[in-house]
Amino acid sequence: MTNRLILGLAATALSLVAALPAFAEDLRIYGWAGEMPDEVLADFQKETGIHVTFDTFDSNESLIAKLDAGGSGYDLVNPSQYAVQILINRGKLVELDHAKIDTYGKIAPTFQNVSYDTGNKFSIPYVWGTTGLAYNKTCVDAPITSWKSLFDEKYKGRVYMLDNMLAAYIAGLQVNGFRANSTNPAEIEKATETLIAQKPLLAGYNSTNFADLVSSGEACIVESWSSSVLQAIADNPDVVYVLPEEGGTMWIDGYAILKDAPNPEAAYKFLSYILRPEVAAKTTELTKTATVVSESKALLPKEIAENPAVFPAEATLAKADFILDLGDAMKLYQDGWTKVKAAK
């Protein structure tokens, strides 16, 4: 091989390397599946030159277990409200410097002093929604308004519950007239018995494609997170989402920086970025999940901004429970859930 050819090949290799994206920093995030659009992550990378790795989980319990194991290597995590409390109590989160989040003031006043993290000391709320019911109008004989429909014999084999412990107990408790955040052993036991009695009526527990099942009519009624079923509603006018008359629940998912974060400064840049109104609006438009940035609502298409499944009326939300850290009672739920899942 001639020297000229060798030099030519070397030059080509160098030009190819130069053409690859160069990232000055890395940011690792562990977040809820489906709540942070790939487009938003790509836009952030392009603007900042920070490479983002976004791994996902499907329950707060999975998140907590991962962090308890230690050495996760993540900078940011995406817990729901009660998980924030647990992670604070376990010393996993750093106290935030709001001065490093230049868009912090974009958070709506309602979300600037949440009950589970006073003053947003350790976490930044980002998206919120509700847990309720979705149903297909073509296979029910009247509008669904209550959790009781999930326990109705006439829908046997066409009902799905969320495959999530606390989500299932929301229905099991509220259908009995109890609060979804109960720590009363007798109430939790009654809810466990109710969920066990329900098992023969269910098509299954499902936290993945339940929206598709209710849209197709394979399922008549499903327990649902509001954000998960909105695309089905957009695609199929027969799909309806409601908060049950017993209340349902409201939830908030936010972001927190871990104490052992390898790159906390990149994490602050990400928090500042996602709280921009136009970025928050993009998140809502792509995921159909409401954000805490009030200015973003004016940037949304009318069909989203005025959709009560995305932005429920205050009167509707007034009855919804808000699940916080259940403390020692969590063991009662875990034991009960083991019995429910083992029941035939």
Secondary structure, DSSP 4 states (H G I P E B T S, - for coil): --HHHHHHHHHHHHHHHHHSPP-SEEEEEEEETTSS-HHHHHHHHHHH-EEEEEEEESSHHHHHHHHHT-----SEE--BHHHHHHHHHTT-BPPP-GGG-TTGGGB-GGGSS-TTSGGGSS-EEEEEEEEEEEEEGGG-SS---SGGGGG-GGGTTSEEE-S-HHHHHHHHHHTTT--TT---HHHHHHHHHHHHHHGGG-SEE-SSSHHHHHHHTS-SEEEEEHHHHHHHHHH-TTEEEE--TT--EEEEEEEEEBTT-S-HHHHHHHHHHHTSHHHHHHHHHHH--EESBGGGGGGS-HHHHT-TTTS--HHHHTT-EE----GGGHHHHHHHHHHHHH--
